[in-house]
Amino acid sequence: MNTLSKLNPDLAPFKTVKAHNTSASLIILPLLFFALLLAFPEVSRAAVDSSLQLCAQKLIPSLFPFMVAGELFFALGAGETVGRLLGKPFSRLFGISENGVSAFLLGAVCGLPLGAKYALSLYKNGEITKSDCEKLMGISTNAGIGFVVVGIGVSIYGSVRLGWLLYLCQIVASSVTGILLKGDRKTCLTKPVISQKAKNSFPALFADAVASSAVSLIKICGFVIFFGVLSAFTVSASSFFSLPTLIPATVISFTELTAACEILREISLSNSPVIHQSSRILTFFAVGFAGLSVHMQTASFALEHNVGIRKYLLTKLISGVICALLGAAVLHFLPTP
């Protein structure tokens, strides 16, 4: 029985009814999705096949080597060395403890959702406050260099320049958002805490980096496949109701980053200059926002540590908007193919 029920047993039935209503409303979503799978099996089959090809031919080859290198980089302690050099500027800029710089760097180099996970680890170890953690999760949840530059820029759009523009605008957007939501440094841990980590041999660290990267990549591919199917249903529904192309494109940009970029690329091939440019700007938003699939993963980690995600979601939404605005300005002066 929960605390409220213990204090006032008369309220227990109302608490139970509310919980049942919430569960009933959530059950509708998987039932609706299940119904769509049965009604349109050819759409889901084609979407799964396309998503698997995307993972096998573009995502895994471009992302896996970077993930292993990034994991090994931080496992060997290089991230902490860089963090000691950048800790004070980081704290002054964002109003977050110096200890948080390593999470920001990990997220920027290795990518989703490692930055947020590391921020939660810092909070669990007492190296940052809860308030710092809630904000740090948002500015540290960024797609890594390999994922954006190679995975999206080269593999999906065929443009390394667009990949670098997407990556740089994402990091700038997260930094600007962090400054806009700057906290009070008086409430954070001002002195860096030196974490005591057990030193392992290089073979052990390398094996852990490969294994951890493989598991993370499997999870990423799973989300790509699921949201690929969801995106296909969205496109089919918009076509059935004759909705403007940019409506499903906007909806898809909120879902999963890889699937969204793949569909936005197809939309960008339109002969209409407005649709072409708008789809590119939505791509910048999708990269800055990072996608609901990542936010679901982060929420599951955060709830385990009793950390709220409202500030995190607000941070990512603002980052997405800023990234889209930066993308619109950049594409105006530096048009890409």
VENHUFEN-V596848 format. One record per residue. N is the residue number from 0. RES is the residue in one letter. NEAR is the number of other C-alpha atoms within 12 Angstrom. Layout:
# VENHUFEN-V596848
n=N res=RES near=NEAR
n=N res=RES near=NEAR
This chain:
# VENHUFEN-V596848
n=0 res=M near=13
n=1 res=N near=13
n=2 res=T near=11
n=3 res=L near=15
n=4 res=S near=15
n=5 res=K near=12
n=6 res=L near=11
n=7 res=N near=14
n=8 res=P near=15
n=9 res=D near=12
n=10 res=L near=17
n=11 res=A near=18
n=12 res=P near=16
n=13 res=F near=15
n=14 res=K near=20
n=15 res=T near=18
n=16 res=V near=13
n=17 res=K near=14
n=18 res=A near=14
n=19 res=H near=14
n=20 res=N near=14
n=21 res=T near=14
n=22 res=S near=14
n=23 res=A near=14
n=24 res=S near=14
n=25 res=L near=14
n=26 res=I near=14
n=27 res=I near=14
n=28 res=L near=15
n=29 res=P near=15
n=30 res=L near=14
n=31 res=L near=16
n=32 res=F near=23
n=33 res=F near=18
n=34 res=A near=15
n=35 res=L near=23
n=36 res=L near=23
n=37 res=L near=14
n=38 res=A near=14
n=39 res=F near=20
n=40 res=P near=18
n=41 res=E near=17
n=42 res=V near=24
n=43 res=S near=30
n=44 res=R near=23
n=45 res=A near=21
n=46 res=A near=31
n=47 res=V near=29
n=48 res=D near=21
n=49 res=S near=28
n=50 res=S near=36
n=51 res=L near=28
n=52 res=Q near=23
n=53 res=L near=31
n=54 res=C near=34
n=55 res=A near=22
n=56 res=Q near=18
n=57 res=K near=31
n=58 res=L near=39
n=59 res=I near=34
n=60 res=P near=24
n=61 res=S near=28
n=62 res=L near=39
n=63 res=F near=35
n=64 res=P near=25
n=65 res=F near=32
n=66 res=M near=41
n=67 res=V near=33
n=68 res=A near=29
n=69 res=G near=36
n=70 res=E near=36
n=71 res=L near=31
n=72 res=F near=25
n=73 res=F near=31
n=74 res=A near=31
n=75 res=L near=25
n=76 res=G near=25
n=77 res=A near=19
n=78 res=G near=30
n=79 res=E near=29
n=80 res=T near=19
n=81 res=V near=24
n=82 res=G near=28
n=83 res=R near=25
n=84 res=L near=18
n=85 res=L near=23
n=86 res=G near=31
n=87 res=K near=24
n=88 res=P near=20
n=89 res=F near=32
n=90 res=S near=36
n=91 res=R near=23
n=92 res=L near=25
n=93 res=F near=33
n=94 res=G near=35
n=95 res=I near=44
n=96 res=S near=45
n=97 res=E near=38
n=98 res=N near=45
n=99 res=G near=56
n=100 res=V near=44
n=101 res=S near=48
n=102 res=A near=46
n=103 res=F near=49
n=104 res=L near=44
n=105 res=L near=42
n=106 res=G near=40
n=107 res=A near=40
n=108 res=V near=37
n=109 res=C near=44
n=110 res=G near=45
n=111 res=L near=50
n=112 res=P near=43
n=113 res=L near=42
n=114 res=G near=40
n=115 res=A near=47
n=116 res=K near=41
n=117 res=Y near=38
n=118 res=A near=46
n=119 res=L near=43
n=120 res=S near=29
n=121 res=L near=34
n=122 res=Y near=33
n=123 res=K near=21
n=124 res=N near=20
n=125 res=G near=22
n=126 res=E near=32
n=127 res=I near=39
n=128 res=T near=32
n=129 res=K near=31
n=130 res=S near=34
n=131 res=D near=44
n=132 res=C near=45
n=133 res=E near=41
n=134 res=K near=46
n=135 res=L near=57
n=136 res=M near=54
n=137 res=G near=55
n=138 res=I near=56
n=139 res=S near=50
n=140 res=T near=53
n=141 res=N near=52
n=142 res=A near=50
n=143 res=G near=44
n=144 res=I near=39
n=145 res=G near=37
n=146 res=F near=44
n=147 res=V near=48
n=148 res=V near=35
n=149 res=V near=34
n=150 res=G near=43
n=151 res=I near=45
n=152 res=G near=35
n=153 res=V near=30
n=154 res=S near=31
n=155 res=I near=34
n=156 res=Y near=33
n=157 res=G near=21
n=158 res=S near=22
n=159 res=V near=24
n=160 res=R near=23
n=161 res=L near=34
n=162 res=G near=35
n=163 res=W near=31
n=164 res=L near=39
n=165 res=L near=51
n=166 res=Y near=39
n=167 res=L near=29
n=168 res=C near=42
n=169 res=Q near=45
n=170 res=I near=40
n=171 res=V near=31
n=172 res=A near=39
n=173 res=S near=47
n=174 res=S near=37
n=175 res=V near=27
n=176 res=T near=36
n=177 res=G near=37
n=178 res=I near=25
n=179 res=L near=20
n=180 res=L near=28
n=181 res=K near=29
n=182 res=G near=27
n=183 res=D near=21
n=184 res=R near=23
n=185 res=K near=17
n=186 res=T near=18
n=187 res=C near=30
n=188 res=L near=29
n=189 res=T near=25
n=190 res=K near=20
n=191 res=P near=27
n=192 res=V near=22
n=193 res=I near=20
n=194 res=S near=18
n=195 res=Q near=10
n=196 res=K near=12
n=197 res=A near=11
n=198 res=K near=13
n=199 res=N near=15
n=200 res=S near=13
n=201 res=F near=15
n=202 res=P near=14
n=203 res=A near=17
n=204 res=L near=24
n=205 res=F near=23
n=206 res=A near=19
n=207 res=D near=24
n=208 res=A near=29
n=209 res=V near=24
n=210 res=A near=19
n=211 res=S near=25
n=212 res=S near=30
n=213 res=A near=23
n=214 res=V near=18
n=215 res=S near=29
n=216 res=L near=33
n=217 res=I near=21
n=218 res=K near=21
n=219 res=I near=38
n=220 res=C near=34
n=221 res=G near=26
n=222 res=F near=32
n=223 res=V near=40
n=224 res=I near=35
n=225 res=F near=31
n=226 res=F near=38
n=227 res=G near=40
n=228 res=V near=37
n=229 res=L near=40
n=230 res=S near=40
n=231 res=A near=38
n=232 res=F near=33
n=233 res=T near=33
n=234 res=V near=32
n=235 res=S near=23
n=236 res=A near=21
n=237 res=S near=21
n=238 res=S near=17
n=239 res=F near=13
n=240 res=F near=13
n=241 res=S near=14
n=242 res=L near=16
n=243 res=P near=17
n=244 res=T near=30
n=245 res=L near=30
n=246 res=I near=24
n=247 res=P near=31
n=248 res=A near=39
n=249 res=T near=33
n=250 res=V near=33
n=251 res=I near=41
n=252 res=S near=44
n=253 res=F near=37
n=254 res=T near=38
n=255 res=E near=42
n=256 res=L near=45
n=257 res=T near=51
n=258 res=A near=49
n=259 res=A near=49
n=260 res=C near=47
n=261 res=E near=42
n=262 res=I near=44
n=263 res=L near=42
n=264 res=R near=35
n=265 res=E near=22
n=266 res=I near=33
n=267 res=S near=30
n=268 res=L near=20
n=269 res=S near=19
n=270 res=N near=11
n=271 res=S near=14
n=272 res=P near=13
n=273 res=V near=16
n=274 res=I near=24
n=275 res=H near=27
n=276 res=Q near=30
n=277 res=S near=31
n=278 res=S near=39
n=279 res=R near=48
n=280 res=I near=42
n=281 res=L near=45
n=282 res=T near=56
n=283 res=F near=51
n=284 res=F near=44
n=285 res=A near=49
n=286 res=V near=59
n=287 res=G near=53
n=288 res=F near=47
n=289 res=A near=55
n=290 res=G near=41
n=291 res=L near=33
n=292 res=S near=34
n=293 res=V near=43
n=294 res=H near=36
n=295 res=M near=23
n=296 res=Q near=29
n=297 res=T near=37
n=298 res=A near=29
n=299 res=S near=20
n=300 res=F near=27
n=301 res=A near=32
n=302 res=L near=18
n=303 res=E near=17
n=304 res=H near=22
n=305 res=N near=17
n=306 res=V near=30
n=307 res=G near=25
n=308 res=I near=31
n=309 res=R near=20
n=310 res=K near=28
n=311 res=Y near=37
n=312 res=L near=31
n=313 res=L near=25
n=314 res=T near=36
n=315 res=K near=45
n=316 res=L near=31
n=317 res=I near=32
n=318 res=S near=41
n=319 res=G near=42
n=320 res=V near=33
n=321 res=I near=34
n=322 res=C near=40
n=323 res=A near=36
n=324 res=L near=27
n=325 res=L near=34
n=326 res=G near=40
n=327 res=A near=28
n=328 res=A near=19
n=329 res=V near=24
n=330 res=L near=28
n=331 res=H near=15
n=332 res=F near=11
n=333 res=L near=14
n=334 res=P near=18
n=335 res=T near=25
n=336 res=P near=19
